Amino acid sequence: MVTLHHDSELKLFGLPADLGRWLLIPLGMGVLLCLGSVYSWSIFRKPLEGELQISATESLLPYTVALVFYAALMPIAGFYIPRVGTRVMAAIGGLIVGLGYLLSSFATQIGTMILTYGVIAGTGVGIAYGVPMVVVARWFPDKKGLAVGLTIIGFGLSPLITAPLANELINAYTVRPTLRILGILFMLIVLAIATTLKLPPKGWHPPQMTATAIAPNIHAYPASMIKSRSFYGLWICYAIGTFIGLSAIGISSSVGEEMAQIDSSLAAVSVSLFALFNGASRPLFGWLSDRFRPHYVAIASYTLILVACVLMIQAQPGQVVTYLVAFCLFWFCLGGWLAMAPTSTLRFFNPDQYAQNYGIVFTAYGVGALAGTLTAGQIRDAFGSYVYVFYGMAGLAIVGIGVASGLLRPKG
């Protein structure tokens, strides 16, 4: 899709490259919209519980396993993207995601569903997820944070589109044909977009980019990412941010019903509001990460989390507005970390190795996801109230401020 014009002007989608590159953002969003459908699993749970005669805990297992394989495959895929190429990796990921959905439509036991949806579809998501971010980061050396932040809106807002779509299809055709339809649809969309996801020529930059920005001092990058202090600062901060954010996502409806005493229908609707904040924060935090030092942006995020924790700790039964404001902040900050982490990776470490570097940094998400989703429920069971969860979150946010202040720096 990228061609070199006869006058040596680079063209993208038939436009000058500095204009055509903006089309890669909605295309990348399209890929991530398909991949983010993994977050819509709750729509399938009830119908499958009836069809497969399984418990609510069992119906959650395909989703949990999918998240584990998604996080585990990211660092592996990161090392293969430069070797295999962005278009091929996106196509492979799209094929595997579609295959996982198709095979899931034939599963008659929960064990098979865990394999087809959890392992296979989750693997496909992990393979393809990093590709759009790698592509837009290279095409936007002057606006890395904004471009990456805009692109990953697709993943965060996916449930707002894919969940109602899946629900309508289930009502019309039942659950198995729905899995088949979505599998084919996602596969075709990702395969079509994959053909456009090519990197620019090495060293390409938009004409308006300043000489200083074009040629940063390569010695500013540590020779080895995993030996640098800033890597561990970023990893710990990312793990804390995702731990808190994914804990909050997992208990949003339950806390609304228990602490704010709202009915289940309002609790479900409120999740759509939270998802909007989760999506909107990504380009905002990406843009902020372009303009301010990452530790300042991280501290701002943790401060908002502290505000949300204090609101929930002091909330009285029936204070719906307090609950909505606090959980909008939790979801907002999680979306922020999903923009801050890739942008900080680009800023701290050699951007030519971004695919590999962010794959390693992303393991923090996997750790935060597993620990966060398990811990909140255990605290509720042990102490009898979700309020104690927010004391733990506040403590972690304070630790995060300390780590960001001391380690989240581009040197060393």
N, C-alpha and C positions, 0 to 999 in steps of 0.2 A: 504493500500500500504506500510505501515511501518511495518516491522517485526523485532523481536528480535532473532538474530542468537543464535545457541546452545552454543556458547562460550561467550554469553552476549554482542557481538558486534552488535550495532544497524545497521540495513540495511535499505536503501531507494532505491527503484527501483532496488533491487538486488545488489546494490553497498554499500560500507562503507558509512555511513551517511554523513561524511564530504565531500564526492565526489558527492553522489547522490543528495544532497541538491541543487546543481547547476542546476539540471534539473527542479526544481520548478520555477526558474526565467523565462525560456521561456514558461512554462505552465501558469504561472501567466500573462505573457505578452499576451498569447492567449486569456485568459478570458477578459482582459482589451481591447484588440483589438476589440472584439465583442461589448463590452459595449460602447467603444468610437465611434462606428458608429453613435451615436446620433449627433456628430459633422458634419456628412455628410448630414444632412437634406436638405441643399441647393440644392442638386441634385434632390430631390423630389418636390421642390417648384413649378417650372415652369409647369411640367406636371399636378400637382394637381390644379394649378390655372386655367388651361384650362378645366380639367375634372369637377371640382366642381364649376367653375364660381365664383372664389373668388379673392379678391385683394391681392397685395403683402404683405400688413400688416397682413391680415388674415392668409396667408400661413406661416407666421413666428410664429404664436401663438402656434402650437403644439411643436415646438422646444423650445420656451421660457418656456412653462409650464413644458416640460420635464426637463429642467435645474433646475427649482424651486423644483420639486419633487425629483430629484436626490440629490440636496443639502439638502433638508429637511429630507430625509430618512436616510442619512448617520449617524447622531447622534443616531437615533432610532435603526438602524441596529447594530451600535457599541455596544449597551447594550445587544443585543440578541445574538451576535456571541459567547460569552463565554457560554451562556446558551444552545443554540441550537446546536452549533458546526459549524466549518468552512465549512465542506463538505455540510451539509444540507443547510446552508445559501447561499452558492454559487449556489447550485442546485435550491433553491427557486427563487433566483434572476434571474438565467438563464431562468427558466420556465416563469416568469412574463415578462421578456424582449421579449422572443419569442412570448408569447401570445399577447403582445401589438402590435407587428408587424403584426401578423396574423389577429387580429381584425381590424387593420388599413386598411388592404387590402379589407375589406368589407364596410368601411365607405363611406357614400354617402353625408355627410354634414360635414362642418368644425367643428361644435360642437362635433360631434362624433369622429372626428380625434383628436381633442384636448384631449378628454377623453381616447381614445385608445392608441395613441402615447405619448401624453404629460403626462397624469396621470399614465397610466399602465406601459408603457415602461420606463418612467422616474423613477417610483418607483422601477422597477426591477434593473435598473442601480444603484440606491442608496443602494439597499440591497446587491448587489454582489460586488460593487466597493472596499470596504475595506478588503474583505477576502484575496485576494492574498498578500496584503501588510502585514496583520497580520501574515500570514503563513511564508513569507520569513523573516520578522523581527525576528520571534522566531527561525528560523533555522539558522540565521546569526547574532548571538549576537556579533560576532567579526567584522562584516562588515555591520552593519544595513543600513547606509546611501547609500552605493554602491548598496546593494541588492535591497532596496526599489526603488532607482533611476532607476536601470535597469528595474525593473518590470513595473514601470508606463510609460516606453517608449511606451508600447502597447497602452495606451489610447491616448497619444499625437500623435502618428504616425498613428492611425487608419484611419483618413480621407485619407491618401495617398494610402491606400489599399481598404478600403470600398467604397470610393466615386467613383473611376474608375470602381470598380466591379458593383456598383449599376447603374452607367451610362450605362455600357455595357448591363446589364440585362434589363434596361428600353428600350433601343434601340431594343433589341431582343424580349421582351415579353410585353412591356408597364408597367406602374407604379404599378398596383395592383398585378399582378403575382410576380413582383420583391419584393414587401413588404412581400408576402407570402413565397417566396423562402428564403429571408434573415432571416425571423422569424424562419423558421424551421432550417436553417443552424446554426444560432447563438444559438438556444436552444440546439441542439445536441452537438455542440462544448463545450459549458459551462457545460452541464451535464456530458460529458465525462471527462473533466478536473477536475470537482468538486470532483470526486471520489479519486483524488490523493492529495487533499489539506488538509492534516492532520497535526496537530501541533506535534512537538517533545515531548518526555516525559519532564515533568517539571524539570528544572535544567540541561537539556542536553546542552552540549557545545562541540565544536570541540576539538580534542586532543591538537592542537597547541596553544590553547588560554591560555594566561598567568593567573596565580593565581589571580593577581590583578584585571584583567578584568573580571574574573569569579565571583568574590565575591565583587561587589561594595558595598560601605556603604549605606544600605537602608535608613539611616537617611538623606542622601543627597537629597532624594525625599521629596517634601512637602506632608504633610498628606492629604491635600485637594487641588486638582489642581486649582479649581475655586477661592480659597482664596489666591492663590500665585500671586505675582507681575509678575513673568515670564510668567504666562498664559496670562495675559492681554497684555503684551508686544508682545508675539507671535501672539495673535489674531489680534491685531491692525496692526502689520507688515504684516501678511498674507492677511488681508483685503485690505491694501494699494497695496500690490504686485498684487493681483488678480484684483483689481479695475483698475489699470493701464494696466495690461496685457490684460484683456478681453475687455477693451475699445479699445486698439490698434487692437486687433483681429477683432473687429466689424467694424472698419473704415479702415482697411488696403487697400482694393481695392478702396474705395471712395477717400482716401487721395492720393493714387497713381495717380488716374485719374485727381483729382482736382489740387493738389499741384505740383506733379512731371510731370503731363501732359503726362502720358503713356496711351497707348490704353487699352481697356478693356480686350483683350486677354492676353497681357503681365501682367496686374494686376492680372488676375486669375492664371497665371503660377507662378508669384512671391509668391503667397500664399503657393505653394508647397515648395518653398525654405524656407520660414519662418517656415513652419511646421517641416522641418528637424532640424532647430536650436532649435525649441521648444522641440523636442524629444532628441536631443543630450545633451542639458543642464541638463537633469534630472539625469543621472548617474554622470555627472561631479559635480553638486552641491551636490548630495548625498555623493560623495566621499570627497568633501571639508568639508562637515558638519561632517564627521567622524573625520577629522584631525584638524579642527580649531574650535574655539569657535563660536557658531551660530551668535552672534552679528557681528562678523567680516565678515562672509559670507553674512549676510543680508546687511551690509553697502556696500560691494562690489557690490551687485546686484543693490541697489539704485543708486550707483555712475554710473553704466552702463546706468541706466534709465535716469539719468541726462544728460549724454553724448548724448543719443538718442534724448532727448527733445531739447537740444541746437542745434543739427544738423538740426532738423525739423524747429525750430524757425528761424534759419538763412538761411534755404534753399531757393534758387531762383527757379522760375518756370523752369521746364525741367531738374532739377538736379536728374536724375534717380538713380545714384549711391548713393547719399546722402540718398535718400528715402529708398533704399534697405538696406543699412547699418543700418540706424536707426531702421527700422522695424524688421530686423533680431535680433537686440538687445532687442527690446520690447518682441518679442516672446521667445527669449532665456531666458530672466529673468522671464517670466511667468512660463515656464517649470521648471526653477530653484526653484521657490517658491513651486511648487507642489512636489518637492523632499525635500526642506529645512523644510517645515512645518511638515511632518510626522517624519522626522529624528530628528528634535528638540523636538517633542513631546516624542519620545522614550528616548531622552537624558535627558530632564528636569524632566519627570514624570515617575512613576513606570511602567516599560514596561509590567508587568503582566496585567495591566489594559489598554493596548494600544488601544484596539478596542473601548472601551468607550471613552477614552481620545481624540483620534483623531477624533472621531465622533463629539465631542463638538467643538474642534478646527476648524473642517471643516466648521462649520457654518459661519466662516469668509469668506470662498470662496463664499457661497451663497449670503452674503451681498455684497461682492465685485462684483459678477457677475451681480446682479440686478442693483446696483447703477451705475456700470461702463458702462453697455450696454445702459442705459437710458440717462446718463448725457452727453456723447460725442455728441449725436445727438442734444440734446437741446442747447448745447453751439454753435454748428454749425448753428442752426436755429436762435439763438439770435444774434450772432455776424457776421454771413455771411461768416465765414472762419473756417477751421479746425485748423488753426495755433494757435488759442486761447486755444484749447484743450491741447496743449503741455505746455503752461504756467501753467495750472492747474496740469498737471502730474508732472511737475518739482517741484512745491510747495509741492505736496504730497510726492515726493521722499525725499525732505529735511526734512519733518515731520517724514518720516520713518527712516531716519538716526538718528534723535534725539530720537525717541522711542526705536530704536534698541540699541543705546548707553546707554540709561538710564534704560530700563526695560527688555531687552532680555538677561537676565542672569539666570543661573541655580539655583541661591539661592533665596529663599523667594517667 
